[in-house]
Amino acid sequence: MRSINLLRVVLTCLLLGGMIYAQGVGTSGDIRGTVTDPQGAVVANATVTATDAGKGIKHTVTTDASGQFHLIALQPATYNVSVAKSGFQSEIAKNVVVTVGQTSTISFPMKLSQVSEQIEVTAEPPVVETEKGAQASVVNEQTIRELPINRRDYLTFTLLAPAVSDSTRLASDQDYRVKQTPQSGLSFYGSNGRGNSVTVDGGEVNDDSGGVRLNMGQDAVQEFQINRSNYGADLGGASGATINIVTKSGSNDVHGTLFGYFRNDALDAANPFSVSQALAPGATFNPAAPDANGTHVKDTLSREQFGGSVGFPIKKDKTFLYSSFEGLMSDAQNAVPILTNTSIFRASAAQQPILGGLAAQGNGVNVPCLTIPGSNPPAFVTLPAAVCAGALQSLLTVDPGASPSPFLGPGQIARNGYIVNQFENNGGIFPYNTRLYLASTRLDHQFSERNQVALRYSFGHDLEENPDLTSLTGFSRGSSVKAFDHTLLGSWFHQFSPRTLNEARVQWNYANFDVVPNTPGQAGLDIPGFANLGTQIFLPSFTIMRRYEFADNVSLTRGKHTIKFGGYELYRGNHSESHTFFPGRFVFGNLPGGLLSPCLSVPALCGVAGANAAPIDSLQSVALGLPQFYQQGFGNPIYNYPRPFTAAFVQDQWAMTSNFTLNVGVRYELDSQYGKLSTDKNNFAPRLVCLGSFQRPQDCCPRRLRNFLLAHLWPDCRRSADIGSGERYTADRTDVCAVDCFAGEFCCHLPDFVCTEQGPVHHAGRWECRLHYSSRPDSVRHQRHSHRSGASVERFVQRPA
């Protein structure tokens, strides 16, 4: 425990000491490319500047010795990328789109400076992205803005991605689904929807059950990335997917939106399942009268969804503000059809032939009519058959107006009245109102090209009144959800140098999530086949969440390596109160008819031939006071335990060649538990992804790739072996290139290494080649020639001293 606390103290000191921010892990994108001269040789020390087209914010780097540049931690936006170098014409690539979590690649073939002009190049995404190995999709602003979606719930667009399905539609035997433990609704590769991590501008918006808290309106969302699997060590805290949402910010132009949607029942057809009650509340059920039926009704509906957004500069190229608001007001009616016909209060269809057979025998025949409770062996009360029929009829009919008799006591008559009253009041047409409000404001300020800050506040309020319309669920079993959410996120970006950046984030959140029963404190009555009444067994439930989040991440670009490392601390405070089974619950079901009368279990004993045995149904069991079981909860309903979550990571993205990248990293997470629950301290998650693009079949040769990696990862090893027909490969501290001599050309293009040819030599019916690695690329000149194979290749020749 002492080591755990020490780790948290160290991380907290690092976070508070740095307090410098970029766009947040999982909320930024990169631009990578190469600058070359007219002959195709690389251009070192060229100045590359990416300018945010909307805000005027600039990011500047210089190309390295191999002519490559890498702009990291860019906020998703549209950029104009320019390149300048003495002796060359300046070039610019306009409208380079940077999306969250992805790398845009662009190359600049520069021309010699002869006249004053600027060349414009076109930026296009690569056919194969060689920078990221994750299975990821981006839902961009145009998709969010133009595609229709129910309730403007933009996260539902995630279902358009591969391997994603609606987790609320999956079989629920592996997932407990009640309102007080909501889930995300997104299943990745068959998961139950509770293991995902959702962030907004890098700050988490998850709740303690695997759901998603109230966050942003649709107009405030710029785009979001769906990382389904294979994501890097900088992302974590999930057993499923990570979804990274980026919000909009203001720009130098004033822009905004305004929308409104309206629905009314006058535009809708009637719901065929909306049926009125067969008996109004307070009405009397009369078994002597014909059965009453409910009638089809049309539900009322008035639904308005409205809102807008505005973004503008407070100071051009410096300070920007963006605000949005979204509201939903819906007043609806919903039918709860649990009493559509009064026939449910009569003897069942299976019992009617037995009662009729007994009545037909008259009073001249005595039958064993009633079972004496508790007798062993069973004893019976013998009555004339017609009297027995009347006794069973009164016992099996839920008649609150019956008169007391030797067979029907005042207790059962009172229960009959309670049952009819519950069915009359728990069914019918009930209001179903919704009030949803989402608001957010984001302030961005640029102190300089090296320092930028952002501050965002978001608020959410949700009221969902719901009779919980499922099969035969009474209104008293329904509930309402009341939720509030306040989130304040602060961030600061600092650039120590073009190749060293630091990002930090601080977030505070206060949220409550209450589920209130429509009828509090009422004992539950579960009557299968007829209705479920009374307070739901886990309600009421009241939850208050206080969450404090700190994160700091460093990005280093060193040659061909882009190294990221950082720490994360989330303090999860949870105060919840759940009255589980406190009101109590009675569960009824069908019972053997012999508990009441042997005439129901063996009709032939009572002289009724040809009739089948008839059970006592679950509604009659309520009237007779015969539950199958009863449940009652006791104890302290309050849970109040904080649970810290700590994480740290390091990863290296190594661009080994222009078409091959190795991503390697490790992440450690500590999810602290409370009380006697054990805390797993071995949560190390290594990451290793190799990816690249090859243009010829022989470039994919596993042996060549293996030897190539050996030469780089273990430079002291020496390897010389035949690796293919007509080929020889040698590798040590200097020999790191392979040549396909038989084909007369390089077997794979390695532009990051400069080689000089020392052959080939024809020997034993095949060509053998030697290549020598030169660590001084500035000491060679570049030539092109064609081998007899007709392929255009590069040959490096040592320049004379």
Secondary structure, DSSP 8 states (H G I E B T S, - for coil): -HHHHHHHHHHHHHHHHH---SS-TTS-EEEEEEEE-TTS-B--S-EEEEEETTT--EEEEE--TTSEEEEEEE-SEEEEEEEE-TTB--EEEEEEEE-TT-EEEEEEE--B-SSS--EEE-----SS-SS--SEEEEE-HHHHHHS--GGG-GGGGGGGSTTEEEGGGS-GGGS---TTS---SEEETT--S-S-EEEETTEE-B-TTS-B-S---GGGEEEEEEEEES--TT--S-SS-EEEEEE----SS-EEEEEEEEEEGGGS---TT-B--SS-TT----TTS---B--B----EEEEEEEEEEEEEEETTTEEEEEEEEEEEEEEEEEE-S-SBGGGGS--TTTHHHHHHHHHTTTSSEEEEEE-TT-SS--EEEEEHHHHHHHHHHHHS--TT----SSS-HHHHHHHHHHHHHHHHHSEEEEEEEEEEEEEEEEEEEEETTEEEEEEEEEEEEEEEE---STTB-GGG-EEEEEEEEEEEEEEEEEEETTEEEEEEEEEEEEEEEEEESSTT--EEEETTTEEESS-TT-SEEEEEEEEEEEEEEEEEETTEEEEEEEEEEEEEEEEEE-TTSS-EEE---B-GGGT-HHHH-GGGGT--S-----B-HHHHHHHT--SEEE---S--EEE--EEEEEEEEEEEEEEETTEEEEEEEEEEEE---TTS------EEEEEEEEE--SSGGGG-HHHHHHHHHHHH-TT--EEEEEETTEEEEESSS----EETTTTEESS--TTSEEEE---EEETTEEE--EEEES-GGGEEEEEEE-TT--EEEEEEE---
